[in-house]
């Protein structure tokens, strides 16, 4: 989905719109899944990375600009715990119990008219 809104900075508001968001690359160099007896499933992803391309435009009372951007996120670590159970029809049900995510580096490349 597109992201739009405004932020208040010093002398005025900055209106922004981010559109055409596409994840162009995802890497999971180290991922594991293990069973937790009596609880469910633990998933660990280490040192993942992704790249996202998007269009952007901003407007203030003084200027406006637009362009294309690429965001690189690296050193992503995710630990998620899923609980498992059987529903009343006997089918397995999986629910996210906890999730912790950290990222190490974010690199943003902006290409605009200015």
ZINOR-V81479 format. One record per residue. N is the residue number from 1. PSI is psi in whole degrees, -180 to 180 (NA if undefined). D_FIRST is the distance of its C-alpha to the first C-alpha in whole Angstrom. Layout:
N;PSI;D_FIRST / N;PSI;D_FIRST
//
This chain:
1;155;0 / 2;152;4 / 3;131;7 / 4;158;10 / 5;-158;13 / 6;154;17 / 7;144;19 / 8;123;23 / 9;120;25 / 10;-96;29 / 11;-3;30 / 12;-172;26 / 13;148;23 / 14;116;20 / 15;138;17 / 16;155;14 / 17;128;11 / 18;124;9 / 19;173;7 / 20;49;8 / 21;123;7 / 22;127;10 / 23;119;12 / 24;-17;16 / 25;136;18 / 26;133;19 / 27;131;22 / 28;81;24 / 29;-24;28 / 30;111;29 / 31;142;28 / 32;152;30 / 33;133;30 / 34;156;33 / 35;140;34 / 36;108;35 / 37;130;38 / 38;-3;38 / 39;-60;34 / 40;-124;32 / 41;138;30 / 42;129;29 / 43;130;27 / 44;128;27 / 45;127;25 / 46;139;27 / 47;38;26 / 48;165;23 / 49;158;21 / 50;158;18 / 51;138;17 / 52;129;13 / 53;148;13 / 54;160;11 / 55;151;12 / 56;153;13 / 57;146;15 / 58;154;17 / 59;131;20 / 60;180;23 / 61;-18;26 / 62;-33;28 / 63;168;26 / 64;152;22 / 65;159;21 / 66;165;18 / 67;-159;18 / 68;151;16 / 69;149;16 / 70;130;16 / 71;125;16 / 72;124;19 / 73;126;19 / 74;172;22 / 75;47;25 / 76;131;22 / 77;131;24 / 78;131;23 / 79;122;26 / 80;140;25 / 81;127;27 / 82;132;27 / 83;146;29 / 84;145;31 / 85;173;33 / 86;134;34 / 87;-178;33 / 88;-10;35 / 89;0;35 / 90;3;36 / 91;148;32 / 92;136;31 / 93;136;28 / 94;130;26 / 95;141;25 / 96;119;23 / 97;-44;26 / 98;154;25 / 99;132;23 / 100;128;24 / 101;136;22 / 102;152;23 / 103;145;22 / 104;-48;25 / 105;138;24 / 106;123;21 / 107;123;21 / 108;124;19 / 109;118;20 / 110;128;20 / 111;115;21 / 112;-177;21 / 113;-31;24 / 114;NA;26
//
